[in-house]
């Protein structure tokens, strides 16, 4: 089944920013025309500025991150390739990144059998 081209490049955040801006401007026009709605221009300006700032910071951070990834790739120490064991290595690395610090059986002095902790348990008297 073919995926349409627009689905691969569609980012709902951009559509949301455009829709939000259109709705705020339409609210301003409605409040101005009817006079019955209370409208604070400063609140809308602040909301639009926050949305715009979020978009700009996302673009800047994404650009910096892309530059960093290219730099790291160009200066890599070795190339793993696409061997079968590379997928196992990548899966283990991804799982350990998601789950946090590695949990290994660490024997503690006087604790009896091996305990499964990353740090010794606190002892209170």
Order of alpha helices (4+ residues) and beta strands (2+ residues): alpha-alpha-alpha-alpha-beta-beta
